[in-house]
Amino acid sequence: MSITSGFNHVATLTADLDRLIEFYRNAFGADVTSETPARDDHRRMAIIDLGGGAALNVFEVSADEIIGERKSLAHRGAIDHFGLAVDSLATLMSVRERLVAAGAHVGEIQMLGSEWSLFFRDIDGMELEVCSPPG
């Protein structure tokens, strides 16, 4: 049985963050729970709450940095990484140990926004994230 409890968020890219936020507000009644301005070491970003614990973490990049063609299956490239959800910080710490044991390149557990976050690269080098609630 899996120790994860589902997806936490999907990270994606857009060339126009304001337009994308407005679309999700209008289409789904979504709220922006966090917005980070662009810095030298980080792109402008917004976390869009889609309800039920699901969110979009959207990074603003120039249009020529987005790989793929979003309208055709098998030609899309805008998904950056996905986050798995676990139930607690204790479980997140256990997952970190399991990732190290499995040979993953693992970062440090950090508070990101309002939750605990652990980034890692799997054995193929794909970046993923595991998140837990703050309590």
Secondary structure as the mmCIF struct_conf table of DSSP 4:
data_model
#
loop_
_struct_conf.conf_type_id
_struct_conf.id
_struct_conf.beg_label_comp_id
_struct_conf.beg_label_asym_id
_struct_conf.beg_label_seq_id
_struct_conf.end_label_comp_id
_struct_conf.end_label_asym_id
_struct_conf.end_label_seq_id
BEND BEND1 ILE A 3 ILE A 3
BEND BEND2 GLY A 6 GLY A 6
STRN STRN1 PHE A 7 THR A 14
BEND BEND3 ALA A 15 ALA A 15
HELX_RH_AL_P HELX_RH_AL_P1 LEU A 17 PHE A 28
STRN STRN2 ASP A 31 THR A 36
STRN STRN3 ARG A 39 ARG A 39
TURN_TY1_P TURN_TY1_P1 ASP A 40 ASP A 41
STRN STRN4 HIS A 42 HIS A 42
STRN STRN5 MET A 45 GLY A 51
TURN_TY1_P TURN_TY1_P2 GLY A 52 GLY A 53
STRN STRN6 ALA A 54 GLU A 60
HELX_RH_3T_P HELX_RH_3T_P1 ALA A 63 GLU A 65
BEND BEND4 GLY A 68 GLY A 68
TURN_TY1_P TURN_TY1_P3 ARG A 70 LYS A 71
BEND BEND5 SER A 72 SER A 72
TURN_TY1_P TURN_TY1_P4 LEU A 73 ALA A 74
STRN STRN7 ILE A 79 ALA A 85
BEND BEND6 ASP A 87 ASP A 87
HELX_RH_AL_P HELX_RH_AL_P2 LEU A 89 ALA A 101
TURN_TY1_P TURN_TY1_P5 ALA A 102 GLY A 103
STRN STRN8 HIS A 105 VAL A 106
STRN STRN9 GLN A 110 LEU A 112
TURN_TY1_P TURN_TY1_P6 GLY A 113 SER A 114
STRN STRN10 GLU A 115 ARG A 121
TURN_TY1_P TURN_TY1_P7 ILE A 123 ASP A 124
STRN STRN11 GLU A 127 SER A 132
#
